[in-house]
Amino acid sequence: MPIVYPHKTEMPALEPDVRRHNWEEVATGYTEARAVAEAQRCLQCQDPRCEIGCPVNVPIREFIRCVALRDFDGAARAIRRRNLLPAICGRVCPVEHQCELHCVILGKQEPVSIGRLERFVADWQRAHPSNGAVEAVARRPGKIAIVGSGPSGLTAASDLAQLGYSVTVFEALHAIGGVLRYGIPEYRLPKSIVDEDVEHLEQMGVEFQTDVIIGKTITIDQLLDEEGYSAVFIGTGAGCPVFMEIPGENLKGVYSANEFLTRVNLMHAFAFPAFDTPVLRPKKAAVIGAGDTAMDGVRAAIRLGAEEAHIVYRRSEQEKGARDEDYRRAAEEGAIFDWLTLPTRYLGDEDGWVRGLECIRTELGEPDESGRRRPVPVPGSEFTMEADLVVIALGTNPNPLVPQATENLDTDPHGCIVADTATGATSREGVYAGGDIVTGAATVILAMGAGRKAAAAIHEYLTEKEKAR
């Protein structure tokens, strides 16, 4: 039985004073020795509970055993049987709420660093590419349209291409990757990794069409009735920002997190004027919210030169939604946390630029419909905070364009497409959906799991149709 050391093997990272001023990836990754040491903490349980927490059913026990034996190629093969995007998942998955939450040593020791090991294996494979061509598969009749190139769409495209179908991915933006491209900063997810995964799909025969807005450029019905597609998977995510609807939200310098991070990540505004997309370079920034997106926003503001960058959140530290690692790194980089603080108004100057926000302190009362204790304003605790940049990171809703442009496609009161949880099947025959467009804003790995289920269901649907002919 391996020796179980109490703490995870440390992940090397750039020093906070260095990373505040650049956009390089913060975590530099395990060395082989560190990876082997961490893998040897795994007990190789007879019943690997960790795998229960993985939405795409990665064979965690198997790949970690391979790492412990220094069989890194074997580990990579084991992961990629179930996960197309291991380098991405190893960086951004909330493992503390998924696989690592079920680690059997949790409570006695720190859980095995499954996410860090997955990242190590993926990065090792990238550094040691095989020279073999992508294995050809027998072609099947029928072609399939994937709407959206985020994690659910890419996963569905991969699985269907491996089954032999002709697959075309339609993306509204000018670059592939969806939220992986526009939502996650370079210092957390280098875009070269996304590029390599897209290139791998292209080698498998997947076609990508950018600048195509389904519902405007072409509709779902046209794809099925005029363009000859046999099935459609909708993975358009949840990209419509949520606002507080308080005075001053229309001031210049008040961004939704979507706009701010899209400018910075997809459109390279951090490198202005080398790229012609400007973004405010603040002296004092305020980011409203405390989830992963809020942490991305505050850390981006710091890298843009903010002397002060605040997280403003109406609940306490215990209710934050951000990953522990990203929260800790934001604090190391100098983020200031204003817990139990509720903005009530944004203040502007005579030219319409934001210059601050009025806030009130809160205290936690009884639980609300989310199960969290409701923030209650404290009378007489009002104060003003200076800010020349405000980023609102309070979540997102599905874009209504595809549902509104598609007849007889059922949605729920929140605007999410109604789809079977096991198959992704919608109210329209041959139309499937998964990811945030169905669940609302969630995680990369959950979206991937939905894409995988839908791909299997589409294959079954088309196989039955072929038999019936």
Sine and cosine of phi, psi and omega as CSV:
sin_phi,cos_phi,sin_psi,cos_psi,sin_omega,cos_omega
0.00,0.00,0.70,-0.71,-0.02,-1.00
-0.92,0.38,0.42,-0.91,0.10,-1.00
-0.97,0.25,0.77,-0.64,0.00,-1.00
-0.99,-0.14,0.94,-0.35,0.07,-1.00
-1.00,0.08,0.55,-0.83,-0.18,-0.98
-0.94,0.35,-0.45,0.89,-0.12,-0.99
-0.89,-0.45,0.48,-0.88,0.10,-0.99
-0.88,0.48,0.52,-0.85,0.12,-0.99
-0.91,0.42,0.78,-0.63,-0.12,-0.99
-0.88,0.48,0.65,-0.76,0.08,-1.00
-1.00,-0.04,0.90,-0.44,0.04,-1.00
-0.87,0.49,0.58,-0.81,-0.04,-1.00
-0.49,-0.87,0.40,-0.92,0.11,-0.99
-0.90,0.44,0.52,-0.85,0.03,-1.00
-0.93,0.38,0.58,-0.81,-0.03,-1.00
-0.81,0.58,-0.65,0.76,-0.02,-1.00
-0.92,0.40,-0.43,0.91,0.03,-1.00
-0.99,0.15,-0.76,0.65,-0.14,-0.99
-0.96,0.29,-0.33,0.94,0.09,-1.00
-0.86,0.51,-0.41,0.91,-0.15,-0.99
-0.92,-0.39,0.17,0.99,0.07,-1.00
-0.57,-0.82,0.10,-1.00,-0.06,-1.00
-0.92,-0.39,0.31,0.95,0.02,-1.00
-0.95,0.32,0.41,-0.91,0.00,-1.00
-0.87,0.49,0.74,-0.68,-0.09,-1.00
-0.95,0.31,-0.81,0.59,0.00,-1.00
-0.99,0.15,0.83,-0.56,-0.10,-0.99
-1.00,-0.01,-0.13,0.99,0.12,-0.99
0.99,-0.11,0.41,-0.91,0.05,-1.00
-0.94,0.34,0.59,-0.81,0.30,-0.95
-0.98,0.21,0.16,-0.99,0.04,-1.00
-0.86,0.50,-0.67,0.74,-0.03,-1.00
-0.90,0.44,-0.68,0.74,0.02,-1.00
-0.91,0.41,-0.65,0.76,-0.01,-1.00
-0.90,0.44,-0.70,0.72,0.01,-1.00
-0.89,0.45,-0.68,0.73,0.01,-1.00
-0.88,0.48,-0.67,0.74,0.00,-1.00
-0.94,0.34,-0.66,0.75,0.00,-1.00
-0.89,0.46,-0.53,0.85,-0.01,-1.00
-0.96,0.29,-0.16,0.99,0.12,-0.99
-0.97,0.25,-0.32,0.95,-0.04,-1.00
-0.94,0.33,0.72,-0.69,-0.02,-1.00
-0.99,0.13,-0.09,1.00,-0.04,-1.00
0.79,0.61,0.84,0.55,-0.08,-1.00
-0.84,0.54,0.57,-0.82,0.10,-0.99
-0.87,0.49,-0.61,0.79,0.03,-1.00
-0.88,-0.48,1.00,0.00,-0.12,-0.99
-0.94,0.33,1.00,-0.08,-0.04,-1.00
-0.88,0.47,-0.49,0.87,-0.02,-1.00
-0.82,0.57,-0.56,0.83,-0.06,-1.00
-0.93,0.36,-0.37,0.93,0.06,-1.00
-0.89,0.45,-0.55,0.84,-0.08,-1.00
-1.00,0.08,0.02,1.00,-0.02,-1.00
-0.99,-0.16,0.91,-0.42,-0.05,-1.00
-0.89,0.45,-0.31,0.95,0.03,-1.00
-0.94,-0.35,0.16,0.99,0.14,-0.99
0.86,0.51,0.69,0.72,0.11,-0.99
-0.87,0.49,0.70,-0.71,0.05,-1.00
-0.96,0.26,0.98,0.19,-0.17,-0.99
-0.89,0.47,-0.75,0.67,-0.02,-1.00
-0.84,0.54,-0.69,0.72,-0.04,-1.00
-0.90,0.43,-0.74,0.68,-0.09,-1.00
-0.94,0.35,-0.55,0.83,0.02,-1.00
-0.94,0.34,-0.60,0.80,0.08,-1.00
-0.87,0.49,-0.66,0.75,0.04,-1.00
-0.88,0.47,-0.67,0.75,0.03,-1.00
-0.89,0.46,-0.70,0.72,-0.01,-1.00
-0.87,0.50,-0.50,0.87,0.02,-1.00
-1.00,-0.03,0.11,0.99,-0.02,-1.00
0.91,0.42,0.37,0.93,0.10,-1.00
-1.00,-0.06,0.97,0.25,-0.10,-0.99
-0.94,0.34,-0.55,0.83,0.04,-1.00
-0.91,0.41,-0.65,0.76,0.06,-1.00
-0.89,0.45,-0.62,0.78,0.04,-1.00
-0.89,0.46,-0.67,0.74,0.00,-1.00
-0.90,0.43,-0.67,0.74,0.02,-1.00
-0.90,0.44,-0.63,0.77,0.00,-1.00
-0.89,0.45,-0.70,0.71,-0.02,-1.00
-0.91,0.42,-0.72,0.69,-0.13,-0.99
-0.95,0.30,-0.15,0.99,0.16,-0.99
-0.90,0.44,-0.45,0.89,-0.08,-1.00
-0.85,-0.53,-0.31,0.95,-0.14,-0.99
-0.72,-0.70,0.91,-0.41,0.03,-1.00
-0.95,0.32,-0.48,0.88,-0.20,-0.98
-0.87,-0.50,0.82,0.57,-0.08,-1.00
-0.92,0.40,-0.56,0.83,0.01,-1.00
-0.92,0.39,-0.53,0.85,0.04,-1.00
-0.97,0.25,-0.77,0.64,-0.04,-1.00
-0.88,0.47,-0.61,0.79,0.00,-1.00
-0.90,0.43,-0.28,0.96,0.01,-1.00
-0.99,-0.17,-0.58,0.81,-0.19,-0.98
-0.88,-0.48,-0.15,0.99,-0.03,-1.00
-0.93,0.38,0.66,-0.76,0.08,-1.00
-0.98,0.20,0.94,0.34,-0.15,-0.99
-0.88,0.48,-0.47,0.88,-0.02,-1.00
-0.92,0.40,-0.31,0.95,0.03,-1.00
-0.96,-0.28,0.02,1.00,-0.07,-1.00
-0.79,-0.61,-0.95,-0.31,-0.13,-0.99
-0.87,0.49,-0.72,0.70,-0.08,-1.00
-0.94,0.35,-0.37,0.93,0.05,-1.00
-0.90,0.44,-0.45,0.89,-0.05,-1.00
-0.99,-0.15,0.02,1.00,-0.01,-1.00
-0.86,0.51,0.75,-0.66,-0.14,-0.99
-0.91,0.41,-0.40,0.92,-0.02,-1.00
-1.00,0.04,-0.10,0.99,0.03,-1.00
-0.88,0.47,0.75,-0.66,-0.06,-1.00
0.96,-0.29,-0.54,0.84,0.10,-1.00
-0.99,-0.16,-0.64,0.77,0.02,-1.00
-0.67,-0.74,0.07,-1.00,0.18,-0.98
-0.94,0.34,0.59,-0.81,-0.02,-1.00
-0.91,0.42,0.36,-0.93,0.09,-1.00
-0.88,0.48,0.64,-0.77,-0.05,-1.00
-0.98,0.18,0.97,0.25,-0.07,-1.00
-0.90,0.44,-0.69,0.72,-0.01,-1.00
-0.89,0.46,-0.69,0.72,0.00,-1.00
-0.90,0.43,-0.61,0.79,0.02,-1.00
-0.93,0.36,-0.62,0.79,0.06,-1.00
-0.89,0.46,-0.68,0.74,0.05,-1.00
-0.88,0.47,-0.71,0.71,0.00,-1.00
-0.84,0.54,-0.74,0.67,-0.04,-1.00
-0.88,0.47,-0.70,0.71,0.01,-1.00
-0.90,0.44,-0.67,0.74,0.01,-1.00
-0.93,0.37,-0.60,0.80,0.06,-1.00
-0.88,0.47,-0.69,0.73,0.00,-1.00
-0.90,0.43,-0.61,0.79,0.05,-1.00
-0.90,0.44,-0.58,0.82,0.00,-1.00
-0.98,0.17,-0.26,0.97,-0.01,-1.00
-0.77,-0.64,0.90,0.45,-0.07,-1.00
-0.93,0.36,0.58,-0.81,0.12,-0.99
-0.98,0.17,0.46,-0.89,-0.03,-1.00
-1.00,-0.03,-0.02,1.00,-0.03,-1.00
-0.95,0.30,0.57,-0.82,0.04,-1.00
-0.96,0.28,0.32,-0.95,0.08,-1.00
-0.89,0.46,0.77,-0.64,-0.07,-1.00
-0.91,0.42,0.77,-0.64,0.00,-1.00
-0.96,0.29,0.57,-0.82,0.05,-1.00
-0.85,-0.53,0.41,-0.91,0.02,-1.00
-0.90,0.43,0.71,-0.70,-0.04,-1.00
-0.98,0.19,0.59,-0.80,0.04,-1.00
-0.93,-0.36,0.43,-0.90,0.08,-1.00
-0.94,0.33,0.45,-0.89,0.04,-1.00
0.99,-0.12,0.62,-0.78,0.08,-1.00
-0.84,-0.54,0.50,-0.87,-0.16,-0.99
-0.82,-0.58,0.69,-0.72,0.04,-1.00
-0.98,-0.19,0.73,-0.69,0.09,-1.00
-0.92,-0.38,0.84,-0.54,-0.03,-1.00
-0.98,-0.19,0.96,-0.30,-0.04,-1.00
0.97,-0.26,0.70,-0.72,-0.08,-1.00
-0.92,-0.40,0.49,0.87,0.10,-0.99
-0.98,0.18,-0.23,-0.97,-0.10,-0.99
-0.88,0.47,-0.60,0.80,0.01,-1.00
-0.94,0.35,-0.68,0.74,0.00,-1.00
-0.91,0.42,-0.69,0.72,0.00,-1.00
-0.90,0.43,-0.63,0.78,0.00,-1.00
-0.92,0.39,-0.72,0.69,0.04,-1.00
-0.87,0.49,-0.67,0.74,0.01,-1.00
-0.88,0.48,-0.69,0.73,-0.01,-1.00
-0.89,0.46,-0.76,0.65,-0.05,-1.00
-0.89,0.45,-0.66,0.75,-0.02,-1.00
-0.94,0.33,-0.60,0.80,0.05,-1.00
-0.90,0.43,-0.63,0.77,0.02,-1.00
-0.92,0.38,-0.38,0.92,0.07,-1.00
-0.99,0.12,-0.14,0.99,0.08,-1.00
0.97,-0.24,0.11,0.99,-0.01,-1.00
-0.99,0.10,0.46,-0.89,0.17,-0.99
-0.99,0.16,0.83,-0.55,-0.12,-0.99
-0.82,-0.57,0.75,-0.67,0.11,-0.99
-0.84,-0.54,0.78,-0.63,0.04,-1.00
-0.97,-0.23,0.81,-0.59,0.03,-1.00
-0.97,-0.25,0.80,-0.60,-0.05,-1.00
-0.82,-0.58,0.75,-0.66,-0.03,-1.00
-0.95,0.31,-0.53,0.85,-0.02,-1.00
-1.00,0.08,0.00,-1.00,-0.07,-1.00
-1.00,-0.01,-0.01,1.00,0.01,-1.00
-0.67,-0.74,0.46,-0.89,-0.10,-1.00
-1.00,0.02,0.58,-0.81,0.11,-0.99
0.70,-0.72,-0.27,0.96,0.01,-1.00
0.84,0.54,-0.71,-0.71,-0.05,-1.00
-0.88,0.47,-0.44,0.90,0.05,-1.00
-0.89,0.45,-0.50,0.87,-0.03,-1.00
-1.00,0.02,-0.75,0.66,-0.15,-0.99
-0.99,-0.10,-0.35,0.94,-0.16,-0.99
-0.98,-0.17,-0.41,0.91,-0.11,-0.99
-0.94,-0.35,0.85,-0.53,-0.08,-1.00
-0.90,0.43,0.38,-0.92,-0.02,-1.00
-0.84,0.55,-0.59,0.80,-0.06,-1.00
-0.95,0.32,-0.23,0.97,0.11,-0.99
-0.97,-0.22,-0.58,0.81,-0.03,-1.00
-0.61,-0.79,0.99,-0.11,0.03,-1.00
-0.86,0.51,0.72,-0.70,-0.09,-1.00
-0.95,0.32,-0.27,0.96,0.08,-1.00
-0.88,0.47,-0.50,0.87,0.02,-1.00
-0.93,0.36,-0.69,0.72,0.06,-1.00
-0.87,0.49,-0.69,0.73,0.00,-1.00
-0.85,0.52,-0.67,0.74,-0.03,-1.00
-0.92,0.40,-0.63,0.77,0.02,-1.00
-0.92,0.38,-0.62,0.79,0.06,-1.00
-0.91,0.42,-0.66,0.75,0.03,-1.00
-0.87,0.49,-0.63,0.78,0.03,-1.00
-0.89,0.47,-0.64,0.77,0.03,-1.00
-0.91,0.41,-0.63,0.78,0.04,-1.00
-0.88,0.47,-0.63,0.78,0.05,-1.00
-0.90,0.43,-0.46,0.89,0.05,-1.00
-0.98,0.19,-0.13,0.99,0.03,-1.00
0.97,-0.25,0.03,1.00,0.03,-1.00
-0.95,0.32,0.74,-0.68,0.04,-1.00
-0.99,-0.15,0.66,-0.75,0.03,-1.00
-0.89,-0.46,0.75,-0.67,0.10,-1.00
-0.85,-0.53,0.88,-0.47,0.01,-1.00
-0.99,-0.12,0.18,-0.98,0.01,-1.00
0.86,0.52,0.54,0.84,0.05,-1.00
-0.89,-0.45,0.91,-0.41,-0.01,-1.00
-0.99,-0.16,0.97,-0.24,0.00,-1.00
-0.93,0.36,0.80,-0.60,-0.13,-0.99
0.96,-0.29,-0.32,0.95,0.07,-1.00
-0.83,-0.56,-0.89,0.45,0.02,-1.00
-0.89,0.45,-0.69,0.72,0.01,-1.00
-0.41,-0.91,0.45,-0.89,-0.05,-1.00
-0.97,-0.25,0.24,-0.97,0.10,-1.00
-0.86,0.52,-0.69,0.73,-0.01,-1.00
-0.88,0.47,-0.62,0.78,0.03,-1.00
-0.92,0.39,-0.62,0.79,0.05,-1.00
-0.86,0.51,-0.67,0.74,-0.05,-1.00
-0.98,0.19,-0.68,0.74,-0.17,-0.99
-1.00,-0.02,-0.53,0.85,-0.10,-1.00
-0.93,-0.36,-0.54,0.84,-0.08,-1.00
-0.99,-0.10,-0.07,1.00,0.14,-0.99
0.99,0.16,0.32,0.95,0.04,-1.00
-0.98,0.21,0.64,-0.76,-0.04,-1.00
-1.00,0.08,-0.41,0.91,0.01,-1.00
-0.37,-0.93,0.36,-0.93,-0.01,-1.00
-0.73,-0.68,0.70,-0.72,0.16,-0.99
-0.92,-0.39,0.80,-0.61,0.00,-1.00
-0.98,-0.22,0.89,-0.46,0.03,-1.00
-0.72,-0.70,0.82,0.58,-0.13,-0.99
-1.00,0.09,-0.03,1.00,0.10,-0.99
0.96,0.29,-0.25,-0.97,0.01,-1.00
-0.78,-0.63,1.00,-0.09,-0.14,-0.99
-0.92,-0.39,0.12,0.99,0.00,-1.00
-1.00,-0.06,0.89,-0.46,-0.11,-0.99
-0.94,0.35,0.47,-0.88,0.08,-1.00
-0.99,-0.16,0.74,-0.67,0.02,-1.00
-0.91,-0.41,0.26,-0.97,0.00,-1.00
-1.00,0.09,-0.31,0.95,-0.03,-1.00
0.85,0.52,0.79,0.62,0.09,-1.00
-0.90,-0.43,0.32,-0.95,-0.03,-1.00
-0.84,0.55,0.64,-0.77,0.10,-1.00
1.00,-0.07,0.00,1.00,-0.04,-1.00
-0.92,0.38,-0.29,0.96,0.01,-1.00
-1.00,-0.03,0.12,0.99,0.05,-1.00
-0.92,0.38,0.51,-0.86,0.10,-0.99
-0.93,0.38,0.66,-0.75,-0.06,-1.00
0.99,-0.11,-0.06,1.00,0.12,-0.99
-0.98,-0.20,0.91,-0.41,-0.06,-1.00
-0.93,-0.37,0.51,-0.86,0.37,-0.93
-0.96,0.26,0.43,-0.90,0.04,-1.00
-0.87,0.49,-0.58,0.82,0.02,-1.00
-0.85,0.52,-0.76,0.65,-0.02,-1.00
-0.91,0.42,-0.72,0.69,-0.05,-1.00
-0.87,0.50,-0.77,0.64,-0.05,-1.00
-0.95,0.30,-0.52,0.85,0.07,-1.00
-0.91,0.42,-0.68,0.73,0.06,-1.00
-0.86,0.51,-0.71,0.70,-0.07,-1.00
-0.94,0.33,-0.74,0.67,-0.17,-0.99
-1.00,0.06,-0.85,0.53,-0.08,-1.00
-0.96,0.29,-0.62,0.78,-0.15,-0.99
-0.96,-0.27,0.16,0.99,0.15,-0.99
0.82,0.57,0.59,0.81,-0.03,-1.00
-0.91,0.42,-0.37,0.93,0.03,-1.00
-0.89,0.45,-0.34,0.94,-0.03,-1.00
-0.97,-0.23,0.29,0.96,0.05,-1.00
-0.86,0.52,0.69,-0.72,0.18,0.98
-1.00,-0.08,0.12,0.99,0.06,-1.00
-0.85,0.52,-0.57,0.82,0.19,-0.98
-0.93,-0.37,0.58,-0.81,-0.20,-0.98
-1.00,-0.03,0.40,0.92,0.09,-1.00
-0.98,-0.22,0.95,-0.31,-0.05,-1.00
-0.98,0.19,0.36,-0.93,0.16,-0.99
-0.51,-0.86,0.52,-0.86,0.01,-1.00
-0.90,0.44,0.68,-0.73,0.12,-0.99
-0.96,-0.28,0.99,-0.16,-0.23,-0.97
-0.99,0.15,0.36,-0.93,0.25,-0.97
-1.00,-0.06,-0.66,0.75,0.02,-1.00
-0.72,-0.69,0.88,-0.47,-0.06,-1.00
-0.92,-0.40,0.54,-0.84,0.10,-0.99
-0.77,-0.64,0.82,-0.58,0.03,-1.00
-0.93,-0.38,0.83,-0.56,-0.09,-1.00
-1.00,-0.09,0.90,-0.44,-0.04,-1.00
0.80,-0.60,0.16,-0.99,-0.03,-1.00
-0.55,-0.84,0.50,0.87,0.09,-1.00
-1.00,-0.09,-0.18,-0.98,0.00,-1.00
-0.87,0.50,-0.66,0.75,-0.02,-1.00
-0.91,0.42,-0.61,0.79,0.05,-1.00
-0.89,0.45,-0.66,0.75,0.03,-1.00
-0.90,0.43,-0.63,0.78,0.08,-1.00
-0.88,0.47,-0.66,0.75,-0.02,-1.00
-0.91,0.42,-0.71,0.70,-0.06,-1.00
-0.94,0.34,-0.59,0.80,0.01,-1.00
-0.95,0.31,-0.55,0.84,0.10,-1.00
-0.92,0.39,-0.65,0.76,0.02,-1.00
-0.88,0.47,-0.63,0.77,0.05,-1.00
-0.87,0.49,-0.69,0.72,-0.02,-1.00
-0.94,0.33,-0.37,0.93,0.08,-1.00
-0.99,0.13,-0.01,1.00,0.12,-0.99
0.94,-0.34,0.15,0.99,-0.03,-1.00
-0.88,0.48,0.77,-0.63,0.09,-1.00
-0.96,0.27,-0.54,0.84,0.12,-0.99
-0.74,-0.67,0.68,-0.73,0.05,-1.00
-0.67,-0.75,0.91,-0.42,-0.11,-0.99
-0.96,-0.28,0.63,-0.78,0.31,-0.95
-0.99,-0.11,0.84,-0.54,-0.02,-1.00
-0.92,-0.40,0.90,-0.44,-0.12,-0.99
-0.66,-0.75,0.72,-0.69,-0.13,-0.99
-0.97,0.23,-0.26,0.97,0.06,-1.00
-0.96,-0.27,-0.17,-0.99,-0.06,-1.00
-1.00,-0.06,0.09,-1.00,0.02,-1.00
-0.84,0.54,-0.59,0.81,-0.06,-1.00
-0.91,0.41,-0.42,0.91,-0.03,-1.00
-1.00,-0.06,0.02,1.00,-0.02,-1.00
-0.87,0.50,0.47,-0.88,0.00,-1.00
-0.99,-0.17,-0.13,0.99,-0.11,-0.99
-0.95,0.30,0.46,-0.89,0.14,-0.99
-0.87,0.49,0.60,-0.80,-0.04,-1.00
-0.86,0.51,-0.66,0.76,-0.05,-1.00
-0.90,0.43,-0.68,0.73,-0.01,-1.00
-0.94,0.33,-0.57,0.82,0.08,-1.00
-0.89,0.46,-0.72,0.69,-0.01,-1.00
-0.89,0.45,-0.65,0.76,-0.03,-1.00
-0.94,0.35,-0.59,0.81,0.08,-1.00
-0.87,0.49,-0.67,0.74,0.02,-1.00
-0.90,0.44,-0.66,0.75,0.02,-1.00
-0.88,0.48,-0.55,0.84,-0.04,-1.00
-0.99,0.10,-0.03,1.00,0.12,-0.99
0.95,-0.30,0.14,0.99,0.04,-1.00
-0.89,0.46,0.61,-0.79,0.03,-1.00
-0.96,-0.28,0.74,-0.67,-0.11,-0.99
-0.94,-0.34,0.90,-0.44,0.06,-1.00
-0.97,-0.23,1.00,0.08,0.01,-1.00
-0.97,0.25,0.35,-0.94,0.05,-1.00
0.78,0.62,0.74,0.68,-0.04,-1.00
-0.71,-0.70,0.80,-0.61,-0.07,-1.00
-0.87,-0.49,0.89,-0.47,0.12,-0.99
-0.92,0.39,0.65,-0.76,0.04,-1.00
-0.87,-0.50,-0.27,0.96,-0.05,-1.00
-0.21,-0.98,0.62,-0.78,0.12,-0.99
-0.98,-0.19,0.67,-0.75,-0.09,-1.00
-0.96,-0.30,0.69,-0.73,-0.02,-1.00
-0.81,-0.58,0.20,-0.98,0.05,-1.00
-1.00,-0.09,-0.10,-0.99,-0.08,-1.00
-0.93,0.37,-0.30,0.96,0.02,-1.00
-0.99,-0.11,0.08,1.00,0.07,-1.00
1.00,0.06,0.26,0.97,0.04,-1.00
-0.99,-0.10,0.62,-0.78,0.02,-1.00
-0.92,0.40,0.65,-0.76,0.02,-1.00
-0.76,-0.65,-0.05,1.00,0.02,-1.00
0.14,-0.99,-0.06,-1.00,0.04,-1.00
-0.57,-0.82,0.65,-0.76,0.12,-0.99
-1.00,0.08,0.70,-0.71,-0.05,-1.00
-0.73,-0.68,0.26,-0.96,0.13,-0.99
-0.68,-0.74,0.63,-0.78,0.04,-1.00
-0.95,0.31,0.46,-0.89,0.02,-1.00
-0.79,-0.61,0.24,-0.97,0.19,-0.98
-0.72,-0.70,0.38,-0.92,-0.10,-1.00
-1.00,0.00,0.78,-0.63,0.01,-1.00
-0.96,-0.27,-0.63,-0.77,-0.02,-1.00
-0.96,0.28,0.42,-0.91,0.03,-1.00
-0.87,0.50,0.57,-0.82,0.07,-1.00
-0.99,-0.17,-0.26,-0.96,-0.07,-1.00
-0.91,0.42,-0.35,0.94,0.04,-1.00
-0.99,0.14,-0.16,0.99,-0.04,-1.00
1.00,-0.02,-0.14,0.99,0.04,-1.00
-1.00,-0.06,0.45,-0.89,-0.01,-1.00
-0.92,0.40,0.73,-0.68,-0.09,-1.00
-0.96,0.28,0.75,-0.66,0.08,-1.00
-0.97,0.26,0.77,-0.64,-0.03,-1.00
-0.88,-0.47,0.82,-0.57,0.00,-1.00
-0.86,0.51,0.61,-0.79,0.04,-1.00
-0.99,-0.13,0.92,-0.40,-0.03,-1.00
-0.84,0.54,0.66,-0.75,0.05,-1.00
0.99,0.15,0.09,1.00,-0.06,-1.00
-0.98,-0.22,0.27,0.96,-0.05,-1.00
-0.89,0.45,0.55,-0.83,0.10,-1.00
-0.38,-0.92,0.19,-0.98,-0.02,-1.00
-0.90,-0.45,0.68,-0.74,0.03,-1.00
-0.89,-0.46,0.75,-0.66,0.06,-1.00
-0.96,0.28,0.62,-0.78,0.07,-1.00
-0.26,-0.97,0.72,-0.70,0.13,-0.99
-0.94,-0.33,0.09,1.00,0.14,-0.99
-0.56,-0.83,0.77,-0.64,0.09,-1.00
-0.81,-0.58,0.77,-0.64,0.05,-1.00
-0.88,-0.48,0.85,-0.52,-0.05,-1.00
-0.99,-0.13,0.93,-0.36,-0.08,-1.00
-0.85,-0.52,0.93,0.36,-0.10,-1.00
-0.93,-0.36,0.29,0.96,0.02,-1.00
0.96,-0.28,0.07,-1.00,-0.06,-1.00
-0.64,-0.77,0.36,-0.93,0.09,-1.00
-0.88,-0.48,0.33,-0.94,0.03,-1.00
-0.89,0.46,0.56,-0.83,0.13,-0.99
-0.95,0.31,0.79,-0.61,-0.09,-1.00
-0.98,0.18,-0.05,1.00,-0.17,-0.99
-0.86,0.51,-0.79,0.61,-0.05,-1.00
-0.90,0.44,-0.75,0.66,0.04,-1.00
-0.86,0.50,-0.64,0.77,-0.02,-1.00
-0.93,0.37,-0.48,0.88,-0.03,-1.00
-1.00,-0.06,0.08,1.00,-0.06,-1.00
-0.84,-0.54,0.92,-0.39,-0.03,-1.00
-0.91,0.41,0.61,-0.80,0.11,-0.99
0.88,0.48,0.46,0.89,0.10,-0.99
-0.98,-0.21,0.94,-0.34,-0.12,-0.99
-0.96,0.28,0.63,-0.78,0.09,-1.00
-0.77,-0.63,0.31,-0.95,0.04,-1.00
-1.00,-0.08,0.02,-1.00,-0.04,-1.00
-0.87,0.49,-0.31,0.95,0.02,-1.00
-1.00,-0.03,-0.01,1.00,-0.01,-1.00
1.00,0.01,0.05,1.00,0.03,-1.00
-0.98,0.20,0.59,-0.80,0.08,-1.00
-0.93,0.36,0.72,-0.69,0.05,-1.00
-0.99,0.16,0.87,-0.49,-0.03,-1.00
-0.63,-0.78,0.54,-0.84,0.04,-1.00
-0.89,0.45,0.74,-0.67,-0.08,-1.00
-0.92,0.39,-0.44,0.90,-0.05,-1.00
-1.00,0.03,-0.44,0.90,-0.12,-0.99
-0.82,-0.58,-0.34,0.94,-0.11,-0.99
0.98,0.18,0.07,1.00,-0.01,-1.00
-0.92,0.40,0.69,-0.73,0.01,-1.00
-0.97,-0.24,-0.14,-0.99,0.03,-1.00
-0.96,0.29,-0.17,0.99,0.03,-1.00
-0.97,-0.22,0.78,-0.62,0.04,-1.00
-0.88,0.48,0.73,-0.68,0.03,-1.00
0.99,0.14,-0.01,1.00,0.00,-1.00
-0.91,-0.41,0.82,-0.57,-0.03,-1.00
-0.84,-0.54,0.36,-0.93,-0.02,-1.00
-0.51,-0.86,0.43,-0.90,0.02,-1.00
-0.21,-0.98,0.26,-0.97,-0.03,-1.00
1.00,0.02,-0.43,-0.90,-0.13,-0.99
-0.90,0.43,-0.41,0.91,0.03,-1.00
-0.92,0.39,-0.31,0.95,0.02,-1.00
-0.97,-0.23,-0.69,0.72,-0.12,-0.99
-1.00,-0.08,-0.24,0.97,-0.29,-0.96
0.99,0.13,0.09,-1.00,-0.10,-0.99
-0.83,0.55,0.84,-0.55,-0.01,-1.00
-0.63,-0.77,-0.61,-0.80,-0.10,-0.99
-0.94,-0.34,0.29,-0.96,0.04,-1.00
-0.85,0.53,-0.74,0.67,-0.11,-0.99
-0.94,0.35,-0.56,0.83,0.07,-1.00
-0.92,0.40,-0.63,0.78,0.06,-1.00
-0.89,0.45,-0.65,0.76,0.04,-1.00
-0.89,0.45,-0.67,0.74,0.04,-1.00
-0.87,0.50,-0.64,0.77,0.03,-1.00
-0.91,0.40,-0.65,0.76,0.04,-1.00
-0.88,0.47,-0.63,0.77,0.01,-1.00
-0.91,0.41,-0.71,0.70,0.02,-1.00
-0.88,0.48,-0.68,0.74,-0.02,-1.00
-0.91,0.40,-0.63,0.77,0.01,-1.00
-0.87,0.49,-0.68,0.74,0.03,-1.00
-0.90,0.44,-0.64,0.77,0.00,-1.00
-0.93,0.37,-0.63,0.77,0.03,-1.00
-0.89,0.45,-0.68,0.74,0.03,-1.00
-0.86,0.50,-0.70,0.71,0.02,-1.00
-0.90,0.43,-0.67,0.74,-0.01,-1.00
-0.88,0.48,-0.73,0.68,-0.04,-1.00
-0.95,0.32,-0.54,0.84,0.05,-1.00
-0.90,0.43,-0.68,0.73,0.02,-1.00
-0.91,0.41,-0.61,0.80,0.04,-1.00
-0.90,0.43,-0.63,0.77,-0.01,-1.00
-0.92,0.39,-0.63,0.78,0.02,-1.00
-0.91,0.42,-0.54,0.84,-0.06,-1.00
-0.97,0.25,-0.21,0.98,-0.04,-1.00
-0.96,0.27,0.00,0.00,0.00,0.00
